């Protein structure tokens, strides 16, 4: 089912109440209920145990039962539990147990874990006869519900990522993720997604480390694709020089933007080398969130810039 543009939503937009400022600390109950509705409309809820005992399962019932049973099993195993810590009836279906847990768990990371797992399941079961709702539409609606409720997360490339600005996300981060989704960029994609994961968990030192790895991996891939020689131990600075020397950026642009090389090397590599995963000694350096955010977005825009520059060579 598509999102309905109701009167109260139009009025909220007119008043500017749907903004580009997000919160990250809680998932409102309204949002959680909306998400459960999406699940119900996509993968039909599995029958309860008592229902199983009174009716032979066939077709759609078997499919949905197996889907939710697998999701429930993964949650129990990964959380180290025998039962989800919620009040439920003896004969509750797996769908009801998962939904109740999602609706009631206080820890936002656990709630997002359930949501991420459900999104992955929705996509993995696409095309099955027990799936009623177009899978891509279900994911799209999930992301719209995040925005509508002012929650700074989105589901992209198989995981929940944090979003600081919808404009930056739409124009920089998402295109970079789409580009990295190509098989040739698999290593860089994994590193960039790890950076997002560290950022979501507040591990800002590793954000810088993974951003640098993704930056370097992208340049290594470009060098390999173009047949440019480089030392296997080449650093980011050296790789930028190789790309420049081989006219990844045309000479006439380099002369007009003589600080471009400095920007590429200093905006990502320098902060990581000075603040990242080196030994801290007695002088522990605290990496602020705003710096990690800057590096994350600068990495996305730089990867996009380099990849598009390479495409222009063809």
ChimeraX commands (.cxc) that place a marker at each C-alpha (Angstrom):
marker #1 position 0.00,0.00,0.00 radius 0.5
marker #1 position 1.35,3.45,-0.92 radius 0.5
marker #1 position 1.71,6.29,1.56 radius 0.5
marker #1 position -1.47,8.37,1.70 radius 0.5
marker #1 position -0.97,12.14,1.59 radius 0.5
marker #1 position -3.48,13.11,4.27 radius 0.5
marker #1 position -4.63,16.62,5.15 radius 0.5
marker #1 position -2.64,16.86,8.39 radius 0.5
marker #1 position 0.58,15.98,6.52 radius 0.5
marker #1 position 0.02,18.68,3.93 radius 0.5
marker #1 position -0.59,21.21,6.70 radius 0.5
marker #1 position 2.61,20.14,8.47 radius 0.5
marker #1 position 4.59,20.66,5.26 radius 0.5
marker #1 position 3.02,24.08,4.78 radius 0.5
marker #1 position 4.12,25.04,8.30 radius 0.5
marker #1 position 7.63,23.74,7.62 radius 0.5
marker #1 position 7.37,21.02,10.25 radius 0.5
marker #1 position 9.02,18.39,8.04 radius 0.5
marker #1 position 12.57,19.68,8.26 radius 0.5
marker #1 position 16.11,18.49,7.63 radius 0.5
marker #1 position 17.03,18.23,11.31 radius 0.5
marker #1 position 16.99,14.74,12.78 radius 0.5
marker #1 position 17.18,13.06,16.17 radius 0.5
marker #1 position 18.93,9.74,16.81 radius 0.5
marker #1 position 18.08,8.78,20.38 radius 0.5
marker #1 position 14.58,7.28,20.16 radius 0.5
marker #1 position 12.07,5.69,17.81 radius 0.5
marker #1 position 8.61,7.18,18.51 radius 0.5
marker #1 position 5.77,4.70,19.02 radius 0.5
marker #1 position 3.95,6.13,16.00 radius 0.5
marker #1 position 6.94,5.26,13.81 radius 0.5
marker #1 position 7.21,1.74,15.23 radius 0.5
marker #1 position 3.52,1.06,14.57 radius 0.5
marker #1 position 3.86,2.35,11.00 radius 0.5
marker #1 position 6.79,0.00,10.43 radius 0.5
marker #1 position 4.86,-3.02,11.74 radius 0.5
marker #1 position 2.05,-2.15,9.30 radius 0.5
marker #1 position 4.63,-2.27,6.47 radius 0.5
marker #1 position 5.75,-5.72,7.62 radius 0.5
marker #1 position 2.16,-6.99,7.72 radius 0.5
marker #1 position 1.49,-5.66,4.23 radius 0.5
marker #1 position 4.67,-7.18,2.82 radius 0.5
marker #1 position 5.25,-10.62,4.34 radius 0.5
marker #1 position 1.88,-11.96,5.45 radius 0.5
marker #1 position 1.94,-12.71,9.23 radius 0.5
marker #1 position 2.56,-16.37,9.97 radius 0.5
marker #1 position -0.24,-18.40,11.59 radius 0.5
marker #1 position -0.20,-18.85,15.36 radius 0.5
marker #1 position 0.74,-22.19,16.87 radius 0.5
marker #1 position -2.86,-22.92,17.85 radius 0.5
marker #1 position -3.88,-22.14,14.27 radius 0.5
marker #1 position -1.28,-24.61,13.04 radius 0.5
marker #1 position -2.84,-27.32,15.19 radius 0.5
marker #1 position -6.32,-26.80,13.75 radius 0.5
marker #1 position -5.47,-26.20,10.08 radius 0.5
marker #1 position -3.00,-27.87,7.79 radius 0.5
marker #1 position -0.48,-25.30,6.52 radius 0.5
marker #1 position -0.22,-24.95,2.76 radius 0.5
marker #1 position 1.40,-22.58,0.27 radius 0.5
marker #1 position 1.47,-19.02,1.59 radius 0.5
marker #1 position 1.11,-20.08,5.24 radius 0.5
marker #1 position 4.18,-22.31,5.02 radius 0.5
marker #1 position 6.23,-19.60,3.32 radius 0.5
marker #1 position 5.43,-16.82,5.78 radius 0.5
marker #1 position 5.89,-19.20,8.71 radius 0.5
marker #1 position 9.39,-20.13,7.54 radius 0.5
marker #1 position 10.30,-16.50,6.91 radius 0.5
marker #1 position 9.34,-15.27,10.38 radius 0.5
marker #1 position 10.69,-18.41,12.03 radius 0.5
marker #1 position 14.12,-17.70,10.51 radius 0.5
marker #1 position 14.06,-14.05,11.61 radius 0.5
marker #1 position 13.02,-15.09,15.13 radius 0.5
marker #1 position 15.77,-17.73,15.26 radius 0.5
marker #1 position 18.46,-15.24,14.20 radius 0.5
marker #1 position 17.36,-12.71,16.82 radius 0.5
marker #1 position 17.41,-15.28,19.64 radius 0.5
marker #1 position 20.81,-16.65,18.64 radius 0.5
marker #1 position 22.53,-13.30,18.10 radius 0.5
marker #1 position 21.05,-11.74,21.25 radius 0.5
marker #1 position 21.93,-14.85,23.29 radius 0.5
marker #1 position 18.37,-15.58,24.37 radius 0.5
marker #1 position 15.94,-18.50,24.49 radius 0.5
marker #1 position 12.92,-16.20,24.34 radius 0.5
marker #1 position 12.54,-12.53,23.45 radius 0.5
marker #1 position 12.16,-10.56,26.74 radius 0.5
marker #1 position 8.56,-9.47,26.20 radius 0.5
marker #1 position 5.20,-10.53,27.52 radius 0.5
marker #1 position 3.57,-12.83,25.02 radius 0.5
marker #1 position 0.96,-15.56,24.86 radius 0.5
marker #1 position 1.95,-19.21,24.66 radius 0.5
marker #1 position 0.47,-19.55,21.19 radius 0.5
marker #1 position 1.76,-16.29,19.71 radius 0.5
marker #1 position 3.09,-16.53,16.16 radius 0.5
marker #1 position 6.67,-15.58,15.37 radius 0.5
marker #1 position 5.40,-12.41,13.71 radius 0.5
marker #1 position 3.61,-11.33,16.91 radius 0.5
marker #1 position 6.70,-12.02,19.03 radius 0.5
marker #1 position 8.99,-10.06,16.70 radius 0.5
marker #1 position 6.51,-7.19,16.43 radius 0.5
marker #1 position 5.90,-6.99,20.19 radius 0.5
marker #1 position 9.63,-6.90,20.82 radius 0.5
marker #1 position 10.16,-4.14,18.24 radius 0.5
marker #1 position 7.25,-2.12,19.64 radius 0.5
marker #1 position 8.45,-2.34,23.24 radius 0.5
marker #1 position 12.25,-2.57,23.37 radius 0.5
marker #1 position 13.76,0.65,24.81 radius 0.5
marker #1 position 17.27,0.33,23.38 radius 0.5
marker #1 position 17.21,2.09,19.99 radius 0.5
marker #1 position 20.11,-0.01,18.71 radius 0.5
marker #1 position 18.19,-3.21,19.39 radius 0.5
marker #1 position 15.06,-1.77,17.76 radius 0.5
marker #1 position 17.08,-0.76,14.70 radius 0.5
marker #1 position 18.65,-4.22,14.65 radius 0.5
marker #1 position 15.19,-5.79,14.34 radius 0.5
marker #1 position 14.21,-3.27,11.66 radius 0.5
marker #1 position 17.41,-3.90,9.68 radius 0.5
marker #1 position 16.88,-7.65,9.87 radius 0.5
marker #1 position 13.29,-7.31,8.68 radius 0.5
marker #1 position 14.35,-5.11,5.75 radius 0.5
marker #1 position 16.95,-7.71,4.77 radius 0.5
marker #1 position 14.30,-10.44,4.99 radius 0.5
marker #1 position 11.81,-8.48,2.89 radius 0.5
marker #1 position 14.39,-8.16,0.11 radius 0.5
marker #1 position 15.60,-11.76,0.39 radius 0.5
marker #1 position 12.06,-13.14,0.02 radius 0.5
marker #1 position 11.18,-10.99,-2.99 radius 0.5
marker #1 position 9.18,-12.81,-5.63 radius 0.5
marker #1 position 7.75,-15.39,-3.21 radius 0.5
marker #1 position 4.02,-16.03,-3.39 radius 0.5
marker #1 position 3.49,-15.06,0.26 radius 0.5
marker #1 position 4.92,-11.57,-0.29 radius 0.5
marker #1 position 2.07,-9.16,-1.06 radius 0.5
marker #1 position 3.85,-5.82,-1.25 radius 0.5
marker #1 position 6.50,-4.77,-3.76 radius 0.5
marker #1 position 9.79,-5.14,-1.88 radius 0.5
marker #1 position 11.47,-1.98,-3.17 radius 0.5
marker #1 position 8.31,-0.02,-2.34 radius 0.5
marker #1 position 8.36,-1.42,1.20 radius 0.5
marker #1 position 11.96,-0.28,1.71 radius 0.5
marker #1 position 11.18,3.09,0.15 radius 0.5
marker #1 position 8.23,3.56,2.51 radius 0.5
marker #1 position 10.41,2.58,5.48 radius 0.5
marker #1 position 12.88,5.33,4.57 radius 0.5
marker #1 position 10.07,7.84,4.07 radius 0.5
marker #1 position 8.70,6.99,7.53 radius 0.5
marker #1 position 12.15,7.69,8.99 radius 0.5
marker #1 position 12.08,11.15,7.38 radius 0.5
marker #1 position 8.48,11.93,8.31 radius 0.5
marker #1 position 9.20,11.19,11.96 radius 0.5
marker #1 position 12.43,13.20,12.04 radius 0.5
marker #1 position 14.61,10.14,12.67 radius 0.5
marker #1 position 18.12,10.33,11.23 radius 0.5
marker #1 position 18.48,6.86,9.79 radius 0.5
marker #1 position 17.91,5.20,6.40 radius 0.5
marker #1 position 18.13,1.66,5.07 radius 0.5
marker #1 position 20.72,1.59,2.28 radius 0.5
marker #1 position 22.76,-1.23,0.72 radius 0.5
marker #1 position 21.68,-3.87,3.20 radius 0.5
marker #1 position 22.07,-1.94,6.45 radius 0.5
marker #1 position 20.77,0.92,8.56 radius 0.5
marker #1 position 22.99,3.99,8.25 radius 0.5
marker #1 position 22.90,7.32,10.05 radius 0.5
marker #1 position 21.89,10.43,8.08 radius 0.5
marker #1 position 22.92,13.91,9.24 radius 0.5
marker #1 position 21.40,15.97,6.44 radius 0.5
marker #1 position 18.88,14.73,3.90 radius 0.5
marker #1 position 20.31,17.06,1.29 radius 0.5
marker #1 position 23.85,15.74,1.76 radius 0.5
marker #1 position 22.56,12.17,1.94 radius 0.5
marker #1 position 20.52,12.47,-1.26 radius 0.5
marker #1 position 23.13,14.37,-3.27 radius 0.5
marker #1 position 26.38,12.83,-1.98 radius 0.5
marker #1 position 26.14,9.75,0.25 radius 0.5
marker #1 position 23.44,7.83,-1.64 radius 0.5
marker #1 position 25.04,8.32,-5.09 radius 0.5
marker #1 position 28.39,7.21,-3.62 radius 0.5
marker #1 position 26.78,4.08,-2.16 radius 0.5
marker #1 position 25.09,3.31,-5.47 radius 0.5
marker #1 position 28.41,3.68,-7.28 radius 0.5
marker #1 position 30.24,1.50,-4.75 radius 0.5
marker #1 position 27.56,-1.17,-5.17 radius 0.5
marker #1 position 29.25,-2.21,-8.43 radius 0.5
marker #1 position 31.23,-5.44,-8.02 radius 0.5
marker #1 position 34.55,-3.79,-8.89 radius 0.5
marker #1 position 34.23,-1.51,-5.85 radius 0.5
marker #1 position 33.33,-4.27,-3.37 radius 0.5
marker #1 position 36.32,-3.66,-1.08 radius 0.5
marker #1 position 35.79,0.10,-0.97 radius 0.5
marker #1 position 32.07,-0.42,-0.38 radius 0.5
marker #1 position 32.68,-2.66,2.63 radius 0.5
marker #1 position 35.07,-0.12,4.15 radius 0.5
marker #1 position 32.72,2.81,3.57 radius 0.5
marker #1 position 29.78,0.91,5.09 radius 0.5
marker #1 position 31.97,-0.02,8.07 radius 0.5
marker #1 position 32.69,3.68,8.53 radius 0.5
marker #1 position 28.94,4.34,8.65 radius 0.5
marker #1 position 28.48,1.52,11.16 radius 0.5
marker #1 position 31.22,2.92,13.43 radius 0.5
marker #1 position 29.68,6.38,13.11 radius 0.5
marker #1 position 26.27,5.10,14.17 radius 0.5
marker #1 position 27.85,3.52,17.26 radius 0.5
marker #1 position 29.93,6.61,18.14 radius 0.5
marker #1 position 33.28,4.94,17.39 radius 0.5
marker #1 position 34.73,8.00,15.66 radius 0.5
marker #1 position 38.36,6.86,15.60 radius 0.5
marker #1 position 37.45,3.89,13.43 radius 0.5
marker #1 position 35.27,6.13,11.25 radius 0.5
marker #1 position 38.43,7.98,10.22 radius 0.5
marker #1 position 40.35,4.73,9.66 radius 0.5
marker #1 position 37.67,3.13,7.47 radius 0.5
marker #1 position 37.15,6.35,5.50 radius 0.5
marker #1 position 40.84,6.45,4.65 radius 0.5
marker #1 position 40.76,2.78,3.61 radius 0.5
marker #1 position 37.74,3.40,1.35 radius 0.5
marker #1 position 39.45,6.47,-0.16 radius 0.5
marker #1 position 42.65,4.53,-0.85 radius 0.5
marker #1 position 40.77,1.47,-2.16 radius 0.5
marker #1 position 38.87,3.61,-4.66 radius 0.5
marker #1 position 42.11,5.05,-6.03 radius 0.5
marker #1 position 43.72,1.59,-6.17 radius 0.5
marker #1 position 40.74,0.31,-8.16 radius 0.5
marker #1 position 41.03,3.25,-10.57 radius 0.5
marker #1 position 44.78,2.63,-10.99 radius 0.5
marker #1 position 44.18,-1.08,-11.67 radius 0.5
marker #1 position 41.37,-0.36,-14.13 radius 0.5
marker #1 position 43.47,2.18,-16.02 radius 0.5
marker #1 position 46.67,0.11,-15.86 radius 0.5
marker #1 position 48.60,2.78,-13.94 radius 0.5
marker #1 position 51.63,1.44,-12.08 radius 0.5
marker #1 position 51.94,1.96,-8.34 radius 0.5
marker #1 position 53.75,0.54,-5.34 radius 0.5
marker #1 position 51.58,-1.95,-3.44 radius 0.5
marker #1 position 52.43,-0.04,-0.25 radius 0.5
marker #1 position 51.48,3.34,-1.70 radius 0.5
marker #1 position 49.82,5.78,0.71 radius 0.5
marker #1 position 46.88,8.06,-0.01 radius 0.5
marker #1 position 49.21,10.96,-0.83 radius 0.5
marker #1 position 51.15,8.86,-3.34 radius 0.5
marker #1 position 47.98,7.52,-4.95 radius 0.5
marker #1 position 46.57,11.03,-5.37 radius 0.5
marker #1 position 49.82,12.04,-7.10 radius 0.5
marker #1 position 49.58,9.04,-9.44 radius 0.5
marker #1 position 45.99,9.92,-10.35 radius 0.5
marker #1 position 46.97,13.53,-10.99 radius 0.5
marker #1 position 50.09,12.60,-12.99 radius 0.5
marker #1 position 47.96,10.37,-15.22 radius 0.5
marker #1 position 45.53,13.21,-15.87 radius 0.5
marker #1 position 42.58,11.75,-14.02 radius 0.5
marker #1 position 41.87,15.45,-13.61 radius 0.5
marker #1 position 42.64,17.32,-16.88 radius 0.5
marker #1 position 45.62,19.70,-16.78 radius 0.5
marker #1 position 43.54,22.80,-17.41 radius 0.5
marker #1 position 41.39,22.03,-14.35 radius 0.5
marker #1 position 44.45,21.30,-12.22 radius 0.5
marker #1 position 45.90,24.70,-13.06 radius 0.5
marker #1 position 42.67,26.46,-12.10 radius 0.5
marker #1 position 42.25,24.41,-8.93 radius 0.5
marker #1 position 45.83,24.20,-7.73 radius 0.5
marker #1 position 44.67,23.36,-4.22 radius 0.5
marker #1 position 42.71,20.30,-5.37 radius 0.5
marker #1 position 45.54,17.88,-4.65 radius 0.5
marker #1 position 46.04,19.38,-1.21 radius 0.5
marker #1 position 42.31,19.13,-0.51 radius 0.5
marker #1 position 42.13,15.47,-1.51 radius 0.5
marker #1 position 45.08,14.45,0.63 radius 0.5
marker #1 position 44.45,16.66,3.65 radius 0.5
marker #1 position 40.69,16.34,4.10 radius 0.5
marker #1 position 40.71,12.57,4.69 radius 0.5
marker #1 position 44.23,11.24,5.24 radius 0.5
marker #1 position 45.59,13.97,7.52 radius 0.5
marker #1 position 42.84,13.86,10.20 radius 0.5
marker #1 position 43.06,10.08,10.33 radius 0.5
marker #1 position 46.86,10.05,10.61 radius 0.5
marker #1 position 46.84,12.65,13.37 radius 0.5
marker #1 position 43.79,11.45,15.31 radius 0.5
marker #1 position 42.96,7.94,14.14 radius 0.5
marker #1 position 44.02,4.50,15.27 radius 0.5
marker #1 position 47.61,5.20,16.37 radius 0.5
marker #1 position 48.71,4.63,19.96 radius 0.5
marker #1 position 47.38,7.46,22.10 radius 0.5
marker #1 position 49.97,7.29,24.86 radius 0.5
marker #1 position 49.15,9.48,27.83 radius 0.5
marker #1 position 47.63,12.20,25.67 radius 0.5
marker #1 position 44.34,10.62,24.66 radius 0.5
marker #1 position 42.75,12.45,21.75 radius 0.5
marker #1 position 38.96,12.70,21.71 radius 0.5
marker #1 position 37.57,12.81,18.19 radius 0.5
marker #1 position 34.41,14.95,18.11 radius 0.5
marker #1 position 31.28,13.80,16.30 radius 0.5
marker #1 position 31.26,16.82,14.00 radius 0.5
marker #1 position 34.76,15.96,12.71 radius 0.5
marker #1 position 33.78,12.33,12.06 radius 0.5
marker #1 position 30.66,13.56,10.24 radius 0.5
marker #1 position 32.74,15.92,8.09 radius 0.5
marker #1 position 35.23,13.20,7.16 radius 0.5
marker #1 position 32.44,10.73,6.37 radius 0.5
marker #1 position 30.72,13.13,4.00 radius 0.5
marker #1 position 34.00,14.36,2.51 radius 0.5
marker #1 position 34.92,10.74,1.78 radius 0.5
marker #1 position 31.59,10.16,0.02 radius 0.5
marker #1 position 31.94,13.27,-2.13 radius 0.5
marker #1 position 35.60,12.48,-2.93 radius 0.5
marker #1 position 34.83,8.90,-3.97 radius 0.5
marker #1 position 32.02,10.19,-6.17 radius 0.5
marker #1 position 34.34,12.84,-7.62 radius 0.5
marker #1 position 37.13,10.36,-8.43 radius 0.5
marker #1 position 34.80,7.76,-9.94 radius 0.5
marker #1 position 33.07,10.29,-12.17 radius 0.5
marker #1 position 36.44,11.68,-13.23 radius 0.5
marker #1 position 37.49,8.18,-14.28 radius 0.5
marker #1 position 34.24,7.70,-16.22 radius 0.5
marker #1 position 35.05,10.89,-18.13 radius 0.5
marker #1 position 38.30,9.28,-19.33 radius 0.5
marker #1 position 36.38,6.64,-21.27 radius 0.5
marker link #1:1,2 radius 0.2
marker link #1:2,3 radius 0.2
marker link #1:3,4 radius 0.2
marker link #1:4,5 radius 0.2
marker link #1:5,6 radius 0.2
marker link #1:6,7 radius 0.2
marker link #1:7,8 radius 0.2
marker link #1:8,9 radius 0.2
marker link #1:9,10 radius 0.2
marker link #1:10,11 radius 0.2
marker link #1:11,12 radius 0.2
marker link #1:12,13 radius 0.2
marker link #1:13,14 radius 0.2
marker link #1:14,15 radius 0.2
marker link #1:15,16 radius 0.2
marker link #1:16,17 radius 0.2
marker link #1:17,18 radius 0.2
marker link #1:18,19 radius 0.2
marker link #1:19,20 radius 0.2
marker link #1:20,21 radius 0.2
marker link #1:21,22 radius 0.2
marker link #1:22,23 radius 0.2
marker link #1:23,24 radius 0.2
marker link #1:24,25 radius 0.2
marker link #1:25,26 radius 0.2
marker link #1:26,27 radius 0.2
marker link #1:27,28 radius 0.2
marker link #1:28,29 radius 0.2
marker link #1:29,30 radius 0.2
marker link #1:30,31 radius 0.2
marker link #1:31,32 radius 0.2
marker link #1:32,33 radius 0.2
marker link #1:33,34 radius 0.2
marker link #1:34,35 radius 0.2
marker link #1:35,36 radius 0.2
marker link #1:36,37 radius 0.2
marker link #1:37,38 radius 0.2
marker link #1:38,39 radius 0.2
marker link #1:39,40 radius 0.2
marker link #1:40,41 radius 0.2
marker link #1:41,42 radius 0.2
marker link #1:42,43 radius 0.2
marker link #1:43,44 radius 0.2
marker link #1:44,45 radius 0.2
marker link #1:45,46 radius 0.2
marker link #1:46,47 radius 0.2
marker link #1:47,48 radius 0.2
marker link #1:48,49 radius 0.2
marker link #1:49,50 radius 0.2
marker link #1:50,51 radius 0.2
marker link #1:51,52 radius 0.2
marker link #1:52,53 radius 0.2
marker link #1:53,54 radius 0.2
marker link #1:54,55 radius 0.2
marker link #1:55,56 radius 0.2
marker link #1:56,57 radius 0.2
marker link #1:57,58 radius 0.2
marker link #1:58,59 radius 0.2
marker link #1:59,60 radius 0.2
marker link #1:60,61 radius 0.2
marker link #1:61,62 radius 0.2
marker link #1:62,63 radius 0.2
marker link #1:63,64 radius 0.2
marker link #1:64,65 radius 0.2
marker link #1:65,66 radius 0.2
marker link #1:66,67 radius 0.2
marker link #1:67,68 radius 0.2
marker link #1:68,69 radius 0.2
marker link #1:69,70 radius 0.2
marker link #1:70,71 radius 0.2
marker link #1:71,72 radius 0.2
marker link #1:72,73 radius 0.2
marker link #1:73,74 radius 0.2
marker link #1:74,75 radius 0.2
marker link #1:75,76 radius 0.2
marker link #1:76,77 radius 0.2
marker link #1:77,78 radius 0.2
marker link #1:78,79 radius 0.2
marker link #1:79,80 radius 0.2
marker link #1:80,81 radius 0.2
marker link #1:81,82 radius 0.2
marker link #1:82,83 radius 0.2
marker link #1:83,84 radius 0.2
marker link #1:84,85 radius 0.2
marker link #1:85,86 radius 0.2
marker link #1:86,87 radius 0.2
marker link #1:87,88 radius 0.2
marker link #1:88,89 radius 0.2
marker link #1:89,90 radius 0.2
marker link #1:90,91 radius 0.2
marker link #1:91,92 radius 0.2
marker link #1:92,93 radius 0.2
marker link #1:93,94 radius 0.2
marker link #1:94,95 radius 0.2
marker link #1:95,96 radius 0.2
marker link #1:96,97 radius 0.2
marker link #1:97,98 radius 0.2
marker link #1:98,99 radius 0.2
marker link #1:99,100 radius 0.2
marker link #1:100,101 radius 0.2
marker link #1:101,102 radius 0.2
marker link #1:102,103 radius 0.2
marker link #1:103,104 radius 0.2
marker link #1:104,105 radius 0.2
marker link #1:105,106 radius 0.2
marker link #1:106,107 radius 0.2
marker link #1:107,108 radius 0.2
marker link #1:108,109 radius 0.2
marker link #1:109,110 radius 0.2
marker link #1:110,111 radius 0.2
marker link #1:111,112 radius 0.2
marker link #1:112,113 radius 0.2
marker link #1:113,114 radius 0.2
marker link #1:114,115 radius 0.2
marker link #1:115,116 radius 0.2
marker link #1:116,117 radius 0.2
marker link #1:117,118 radius 0.2
marker link #1:118,119 radius 0.2
marker link #1:119,120 radius 0.2
marker link #1:120,121 radius 0.2
marker link #1:121,122 radius 0.2
marker link #1:122,123 radius 0.2
marker link #1:123,124 radius 0.2
marker link #1:124,125 radius 0.2
marker link #1:125,126 radius 0.2
marker link #1:126,127 radius 0.2
marker link #1:127,128 radius 0.2
marker link #1:128,129 radius 0.2
marker link #1:129,130 radius 0.2
marker link #1:130,131 radius 0.2
marker link #1:131,132 radius 0.2
marker link #1:132,133 radius 0.2
marker link #1:133,134 radius 0.2
marker link #1:134,135 radius 0.2
marker link #1:135,136 radius 0.2
marker link #1:136,137 radius 0.2
marker link #1:137,138 radius 0.2
marker link #1:138,139 radius 0.2
marker link #1:139,140 radius 0.2
marker link #1:140,141 radius 0.2
marker link #1:141,142 radius 0.2
marker link #1:142,143 radius 0.2
marker link #1:143,144 radius 0.2
marker link #1:144,145 radius 0.2
marker link #1:145,146 radius 0.2
marker link #1:146,147 radius 0.2
marker link #1:147,148 radius 0.2
marker link #1:148,149 radius 0.2
marker link #1:149,150 radius 0.2
marker link #1:150,151 radius 0.2
marker link #1:151,152 radius 0.2
marker link #1:152,153 radius 0.2
marker link #1:153,154 radius 0.2
marker link #1:154,155 radius 0.2
marker link #1:155,156 radius 0.2
marker link #1:156,157 radius 0.2
marker link #1:157,158 radius 0.2
marker link #1:158,159 radius 0.2
marker link #1:159,160 radius 0.2
marker link #1:160,161 radius 0.2
marker link #1:161,162 radius 0.2
marker link #1:162,163 radius 0.2
marker link #1:163,164 radius 0.2
marker link #1:164,165 radius 0.2
marker link #1:165,166 radius 0.2
marker link #1:166,167 radius 0.2
marker link #1:167,168 radius 0.2
marker link #1:168,169 radius 0.2
marker link #1:169,170 radius 0.2
marker link #1:170,171 radius 0.2
marker link #1:171,172 radius 0.2
marker link #1:172,173 radius 0.2
marker link #1:173,174 radius 0.2
marker link #1:174,175 radius 0.2
marker link #1:175,176 radius 0.2
marker link #1:176,177 radius 0.2
marker link #1:177,178 radius 0.2
marker link #1:178,179 radius 0.2
marker link #1:179,180 radius 0.2
marker link #1:180,181 radius 0.2
marker link #1:181,182 radius 0.2
marker link #1:182,183 radius 0.2
marker link #1:183,184 radius 0.2
marker link #1:184,185 radius 0.2
marker link #1:185,186 radius 0.2
marker link #1:186,187 radius 0.2
marker link #1:187,188 radius 0.2
marker link #1:188,189 radius 0.2
marker link #1:189,190 radius 0.2
marker link #1:190,191 radius 0.2
marker link #1:191,192 radius 0.2
marker link #1:192,193 radius 0.2
marker link #1:193,194 radius 0.2
marker link #1:194,195 radius 0.2
marker link #1:195,196 radius 0.2
marker link #1:196,197 radius 0.2
marker link #1:197,198 radius 0.2
marker link #1:198,199 radius 0.2
marker link #1:199,200 radius 0.2
marker link #1:200,201 radius 0.2
marker link #1:201,202 radius 0.2
marker link #1:202,203 radius 0.2
marker link #1:203,204 radius 0.2
marker link #1:204,205 radius 0.2
marker link #1:205,206 radius 0.2
marker link #1:206,207 radius 0.2
marker link #1:207,208 radius 0.2
marker link #1:208,209 radius 0.2
marker link #1:209,210 radius 0.2
marker link #1:210,211 radius 0.2
marker link #1:211,212 radius 0.2
marker link #1:212,213 radius 0.2
marker link #1:213,214 radius 0.2
marker link #1:214,215 radius 0.2
marker link #1:215,216 radius 0.2
marker link #1:216,217 radius 0.2
marker link #1:217,218 radius 0.2
marker link #1:218,219 radius 0.2
marker link #1:219,220 radius 0.2
marker link #1:220,221 radius 0.2
marker link #1:221,222 radius 0.2
marker link #1:222,223 radius 0.2
marker link #1:223,224 radius 0.2
marker link #1:224,225 radius 0.2
marker link #1:225,226 radius 0.2
marker link #1:226,227 radius 0.2
marker link #1:227,228 radius 0.2
marker link #1:228,229 radius 0.2
marker link #1:229,230 radius 0.2
marker link #1:230,231 radius 0.2
marker link #1:231,232 radius 0.2
marker link #1:232,233 radius 0.2
marker link #1:233,234 radius 0.2
marker link #1:234,235 radius 0.2
marker link #1:235,236 radius 0.2
marker link #1:236,237 radius 0.2
marker link #1:237,238 radius 0.2
marker link #1:238,239 radius 0.2
marker link #1:239,240 radius 0.2
marker link #1:240,241 radius 0.2
marker link #1:241,242 radius 0.2
marker link #1:242,243 radius 0.2
marker link #1:243,244 radius 0.2
marker link #1:244,245 radius 0.2
marker link #1:245,246 radius 0.2
marker link #1:246,247 radius 0.2
marker link #1:247,248 radius 0.2
marker link #1:248,249 radius 0.2
marker link #1:249,250 radius 0.2
marker link #1:250,251 radius 0.2
marker link #1:251,252 radius 0.2
marker link #1:252,253 radius 0.2
marker link #1:253,254 radius 0.2
marker link #1:254,255 radius 0.2
marker link #1:255,256 radius 0.2
marker link #1:256,257 radius 0.2
marker link #1:257,258 radius 0.2
marker link #1:258,259 radius 0.2
marker link #1:259,260 radius 0.2
marker link #1:260,261 radius 0.2
marker link #1:261,262 radius 0.2
marker link #1:262,263 radius 0.2
marker link #1:263,264 radius 0.2
marker link #1:264,265 radius 0.2
marker link #1:265,266 radius 0.2
marker link #1:266,267 radius 0.2
marker link #1:267,268 radius 0.2
marker link #1:268,269 radius 0.2
marker link #1:269,270 radius 0.2
marker link #1:270,271 radius 0.2
marker link #1:271,272 radius 0.2
marker link #1:272,273 radius 0.2
marker link #1:273,274 radius 0.2
marker link #1:274,275 radius 0.2
marker link #1:275,276 radius 0.2
marker link #1:276,277 radius 0.2
marker link #1:277,278 radius 0.2
marker link #1:278,279 radius 0.2
marker link #1:279,280 radius 0.2
marker link #1:280,281 radius 0.2
marker link #1:281,282 radius 0.2
marker link #1:282,283 radius 0.2
marker link #1:283,284 radius 0.2
marker link #1:284,285 radius 0.2
marker link #1:285,286 radius 0.2
marker link #1:286,287 radius 0.2
marker link #1:287,288 radius 0.2
marker link #1:288,289 radius 0.2
marker link #1:289,290 radius 0.2
marker link #1:290,291 radius 0.2
marker link #1:291,292 radius 0.2
marker link #1:292,293 radius 0.2
marker link #1:293,294 radius 0.2
marker link #1:294,295 radius 0.2
marker link #1:295,296 radius 0.2
marker link #1:296,297 radius 0.2
marker link #1:297,298 radius 0.2
marker link #1:298,299 radius 0.2
marker link #1:299,300 radius 0.2
marker link #1:300,301 radius 0.2
marker link #1:301,302 radius 0.2
marker link #1:302,303 radius 0.2
marker link #1:303,304 radius 0.2
marker link #1:304,305 radius 0.2
marker link #1:305,306 radius 0.2
marker link #1:306,307 radius 0.2
marker link #1:307,308 radius 0.2
marker link #1:308,309 radius 0.2
marker link #1:309,310 radius 0.2
marker link #1:310,311 radius 0.2
marker link #1:311,312 radius 0.2
marker link #1:312,313 radius 0.2
marker link #1:313,314 radius 0.2
view
